[in-house]
């Protein structure tokens, strides 16, 4: 009986002293910023995009606006179009998702993996199927609203 009381007191202390682990909810609008190499070896430029996420448990969905092709022959640039994110998951403070964009007959896919800390996110993005060689590109994210 003597051992039960001290063990019970220790268990109660751990309940109060242990940090509370809460699942991070990414629902809202985030601004993601990364550096993109210029065309034909030109100077790199900062690229920012707003992504609106909706989270339901571990599943994450969302959308962003993206330009769908460049200007050819000096014409007007096409208006940005809404693109859905795919494969969105939030597990153990880590968000992963992909954005696929059609480029003529090819598709470029950007896959993001980021660690969430409150209203901030840091991670890497990998481009495949279009420009970029598949090397991880660091990015930062900030939650704007939501």
Secondary structure by P-SEA (a helix, b strand, c coil): caaaaaaaaaaaaaaaaccbbbbbbcccbbbbbbbbbcccccbbbbbbbbbbbbbccccccbbbbbbccccccccccccbbbbbbcbbbbccccccbbbbbbcccbbbbbbbbbbbccccccbbbbbcccccccccccbbbbbccc
